[in-house]
Amino acid sequence: MAYDPSVLSSLIRDIPDFPKPGIMFKDITPLLGDGPAWVATIEQLAALPTDGPIDRVVGIEARGFLLGAAVAFHLGVGFVPLRKPAKLPYRTNSVSYSLEYGSESLEMHVDAVGPGDGVLIVDDVLATGGTAAAAVQLLRGAGATVVGASFLMELSFLDGRAQLPDVSVASLLTY
């Protein structure tokens, strides 16, 4: 079921100065609470183009978990969480990166993906691209093939795509 982008966009509210002054946070909880719009969002994210077959969907903490797990379920493939440090119980690989309001690290279990696995990264927003670029680095370091990165929304004025020059990037909404 396809939804007009303006309908999906109307279900995302702006929260000024969160989590820090000067940041305009895009709150997706109204979208999550609207059943038909939520279903349409997952169907449309799952249908975005990629550069190859998908064996796993990777979701980036935290809102990427919601979207990524649902996309993986829809596609009938496995799901891999990329988490903040010290949140995963098994041995991990880690990468650090900068984002628009600080720095962070991502971790993944050492056995979450393997050589040649086709991996789709799913997250809520592409901003500066630092988080997505870190995910690509982490996944490729494990031998996976990143077949695409799909986002609910993209903040085009921050030019995050520039951080992903050799990745197929697609988003449902652009601001």
KOLTI-412907 format. One record per residue (C-alpha): x, z, y; residue in three letters. Coordinates in Angstrom, 3 decimals, m for minus. Each point is the difference from the previous one (the first is absolute). Last residue first. Layout:
<rs>
+----------+----------+----------+------+
:     east :       up :    north : resn :
+----------+----------+----------+------+
:        X :        Z :        Y :  ALA :
...
+----------+----------+----------+------+
</rs>
This chain:
<rs>
+----------+----------+----------+------+
:     east :       up :    north : resn :
+----------+----------+----------+------+
:   13.695 :    4.043 :   17.515 :  TYR :
:   m0.199 :   m2.043 :   m3.187 :  THR :
:   m2.393 :    0.627 :   m2.864 :  LEU :
:    0.056 :   m1.113 :   m3.644 :  LEU :
:    3.766 :   m0.155 :   m0.335 :  SER :
:    2.446 :   m2.233 :   m1.844 :  ALA :
:    3.776 :    0.046 :   m0.413 :  VAL :
:    1.915 :   m2.191 :   m2.497 :  SER :
:    3.450 :    1.590 :    0.038 :  VAL :
:    3.260 :   m1.672 :    1.057 :  ASP :
:    0.035 :    0.999 :    3.675 :  PRO :
:   m1.493 :    3.488 :   m0.478 :  LEU :
:    1.358 :    1.929 :    3.006 :  GLN :
:   m1.171 :   m2.795 :    2.339 :  ALA :
:   m3.500 :    0.491 :   m1.389 :  ARG :
:   m0.094 :    3.359 :    1.776 :  GLY :
:   m0.299 :   m1.733 :    3.369 :  ASP :
:   m1.242 :    3.079 :    1.949 :  LEU :
:   m2.519 :   m2.117 :    1.970 :  PHE :
:   m1.424 :   m1.189 :   m3.334 :  SER :
:   m1.434 :    3.389 :   m0.944 :  LEU :
:   m1.120 :   m1.114 :   m3.445 :  GLU :
:   m2.999 :    1.238 :   m1.913 :  MET :
:   m1.201 :    0.409 :   m3.578 :  LEU :
:    3.440 :   m1.000 :   m1.190 :  PHE :
:    1.341 :   m2.145 :   m2.800 :  SER :
:    3.674 :   m0.370 :   m0.906 :  ALA :
:    0.949 :   m2.701 :   m2.446 :  GLY :
:    1.700 :   m1.110 :   m3.198 :  VAL :
:    2.708 :    2.691 :    0.113 :  VAL :
:    2.022 :   m0.675 :   m3.147 :  THR :
:    1.142 :    3.230 :   m1.632 :  ALA :
:    3.636 :    0.745 :   m0.852 :  GLY :
:   m0.027 :    3.712 :    0.877 :  ALA :
:    1.888 :   m0.674 :    3.233 :  GLY :
:   m2.594 :   m2.667 :    0.702 :  ARG :
:   m2.681 :    2.677 :   m0.016 :  LEU :
:    1.871 :    2.434 :    2.252 :  LEU :
:    1.019 :   m2.704 :    2.478 :  GLN :
:   m3.530 :   m1.413 :    0.141 :  VAL :
:   m1.403 :    3.494 :    0.563 :  ALA :
:    2.514 :    0.595 :    2.794 :  ALA :
:   m1.063 :   m3.282 :    1.624 :  ALA :
:   m3.645 :    1.106 :   m0.251 :  ALA :
:    0.767 :    3.331 :    1.666 :  THR :
:    2.076 :   m1.571 :    2.756 :  GLY :
:   m2.448 :   m2.792 :    0.791 :  GLY :
:   m0.598 :    1.019 :    3.621 :  THR :
:   m3.754 :    0.247 :   m0.612 :  ALA :
:   m1.479 :   m1.379 :   m3.216 :  LEU :
:   m2.999 :    2.155 :   m0.777 :  VAL :
:   m2.027 :    1.197 :   m2.986 :  ASP :
:    2.463 :   m0.713 :   m2.776 :  ASP :
:    0.290 :   m2.231 :   m3.049 :  VAL :
:    3.277 :   m1.221 :   m1.508 :  ILE :
:   m0.454 :   m2.564 :   m2.772 :  LEU :
:    2.543 :    0.123 :   m2.817 :  VAL :
:    0.930 :   m2.624 :   m2.570 :  GLY :
:    2.119 :    1.809 :   m2.583 :  ASP :
:    3.199 :   m1.961 :   m0.613 :  GLY :
:    2.240 :    2.984 :   m0.573 :  PRO :
:   m1.994 :    3.184 :   m0.300 :  GLY :
:   m2.473 :    2.063 :    1.922 :  VAL :
:   m0.954 :    3.691 :   m0.118 :  ALA :
:    2.970 :    1.032 :   m2.184 :  ASP :
:    2.175 :    1.581 :    2.718 :  VAL :
:   m3.042 :    1.702 :    1.509 :  HIS :
:   m0.424 :   m1.042 :    3.617 :  MET :
:    1.072 :    1.657 :    3.230 :  GLU :
:   m0.480 :   m0.804 :    3.662 :  LEU :
:    1.853 :    1.532 :    2.926 :  SER :
:   m0.958 :    0.601 :    3.616 :  GLU :
:    1.101 :   m0.466 :    3.596 :  SER :
:   m1.706 :    0.471 :    3.352 :  GLY :
:   m2.982 :   m1.338 :    1.985 :  TYR :
:    0.115 :   m3.795 :   m0.402 :  GLU :
:    1.649 :    0.174 :   m3.387 :  LEU :
:    3.557 :    0.295 :   m1.244 :  SER :
:    1.068 :   m0.190 :   m3.643 :  TYR :
:    1.390 :    1.980 :   m2.936 :  SER :
:    0.072 :   m1.223 :   m3.617 :  VAL :
:   m0.421 :    1.952 :   m3.230 :  SER :
:    0.196 :   m0.449 :   m3.761 :  ASN :
:   m1.751 :    2.650 :   m2.022 :  THR :
:    0.255 :    2.235 :   m3.059 :  ARG :
:   m3.365 :    1.491 :   m0.962 :  TYR :
:   m2.472 :    2.317 :    1.783 :  PRO :
:   m0.703 :   m2.090 :    3.130 :  LEU :
:   m0.642 :    1.789 :    3.300 :  LYS :
:    3.597 :    0.975 :    0.877 :  ALA :
:    0.442 :   m2.692 :    2.648 :  PRO :
:   m2.993 :   m2.029 :    1.270 :  LYS :
:   m1.708 :   m2.177 :   m2.545 :  ARG :
:   m0.181 :   m3.569 :   m1.254 :  LEU :
:   m2.853 :   m0.051 :   m2.503 :  PRO :
:   m0.033 :   m2.643 :   m2.752 :  VAL :
:   m3.231 :   m1.539 :   m1.318 :  PHE :
:   m0.416 :   m2.078 :   m3.136 :  GLY :
:   m2.044 :   m3.181 :   m0.242 :  VAL :
:   m3.689 :   m0.838 :   m0.504 :  GLY :
:   m0.325 :   m1.851 :    3.309 :  LEU :
:   m2.845 :    2.208 :    1.286 :  HIS :
:    1.728 :    3.122 :   m1.301 :  PHE :
:    3.249 :   m1.010 :    1.707 :  ALA :
:   m1.912 :   m0.686 :    3.246 :  VAL :
:   m1.662 :    3.444 :   m0.213 :  ALA :
:    3.333 :    1.704 :   m0.630 :  ALA :
:    1.591 :   m1.887 :    2.891 :  GLY :
:   m2.707 :    0.788 :    2.552 :  LEU :
:   m0.219 :    3.733 :   m0.615 :  LEU :
:    3.702 :    0.443 :   m0.712 :  PHE :
:    0.897 :   m2.063 :    3.081 :  GLY :
:   m1.724 :    2.706 :    2.031 :  ARG :
:    2.707 :    2.470 :   m0.998 :  ALA :
:    2.573 :   m0.898 :   m0.999 :  GLU :
:    0.856 :   m3.625 :   m0.750 :  ILE :
:   m1.894 :   m1.793 :   m2.752 :  GLY :
:    1.737 :   m2.288 :   m2.480 :  VAL :
:   m2.043 :   m2.429 :   m2.066 :  VAL :
:    1.457 :   m0.974 :   m3.332 :  ARG :
:    0.216 :   m3.102 :   m2.193 :  ASP :
:   m1.008 :   m2.513 :    2.677 :  ILE :
:    0.601 :   m3.705 :   m0.553 :  PRO :
:    1.819 :   m1.946 :    2.665 :  GLY :
:    0.557 :   m0.639 :    3.700 :  ASP :
:   m3.123 :    1.804 :    1.176 :  THR :
:   m3.205 :   m0.996 :    1.808 :  PRO :
:   m2.680 :    2.545 :    0.944 :  LEU :
:   m2.753 :    0.328 :   m2.623 :  ALA :
:    0.639 :    3.654 :   m0.885 :  ALA :
:   m0.180 :    0.944 :    3.695 :  LEU :
:   m3.347 :   m1.825 :    0.278 :  GLN :
:   m1.495 :    1.734 :   m3.028 :  GLU :
:    1.277 :    3.380 :    1.206 :  ILE :
:   m1.441 :   m0.486 :    3.496 :  THR :
:   m3.311 :   m1.315 :   m1.329 :  ALA :
:   m0.417 :    3.086 :   m2.190 :  VAL :
:    0.788 :    2.276 :    2.944 :  TRP :
:   m2.405 :   m1.917 :    2.275 :  ALA :
:   m2.799 :    0.332 :   m2.566 :  PRO :
:    0.648 :    3.710 :   m0.538 :  GLY :
:    0.533 :    1.115 :    3.617 :  ASP :
:    1.907 :    3.291 :   m0.169 :  GLY :
:    3.422 :   m1.590 :   m0.422 :  LEU :
:   m0.645 :   m2.073 :    3.137 :  LEU :
:   m0.868 :    3.149 :    1.991 :  PRO :
:    3.210 :    1.611 :   m1.373 :  THR :
:    2.213 :   m2.864 :    1.220 :  ILE :
:    1.418 :    1.734 :    3.072 :  ASP :
:    2.377 :   m2.260 :    1.970 :  LYS :
:    2.319 :    2.314 :    1.937 :  PHE :
:    0.928 :   m0.983 :    3.560 :  MET :
:    3.414 :    1.602 :    0.490 :  ILE :
:    1.092 :    0.976 :    3.544 :  GLY :
:    0.005 :    3.734 :   m0.648 :  PRO :
:    0.657 :    0.800 :   m3.663 :  LYS :
:   m2.062 :   m0.011 :   m3.213 :  PRO :
:   m2.272 :   m1.041 :    1.631 :  PHE :
:   m0.013 :   m0.618 :    3.764 :  ASP :
:   m3.181 :   m2.075 :    0.055 :  PRO :
:   m2.284 :   m0.235 :   m3.066 :  ILE :
:   m1.353 :   m3.536 :   m0.352 :  ASP :
:   m2.822 :   m0.541 :   m2.431 :  ARG :
:   m0.154 :   m2.434 :   m2.887 :  ILE :
:   m3.562 :   m0.873 :   m1.077 :  LEU :
:   m0.428 :   m2.553 :    2.805 :  SER :
:    3.047 :   m1.822 :   m1.367 :  SER :
:   m1.730 :   m0.554 :   m3.332 :  LEU :
:   m3.038 :   m1.482 :    1.774 :  VAL :
:    2.216 :   m2.091 :    2.304 :  SER :
:    1.846 :   m1.340 :   m3.042 :  PRO :
:   m3.246 :   m1.482 :   m1.339 :  ASP :
:   m0.507 :    1.332 :   m3.479 :  TYR :
:    0.503 :   m2.013 :   m3.136 :  ALA :
:   m1.594 :    1.088 :   m3.261 :  MET :
+----------+----------+----------+------+
</rs>
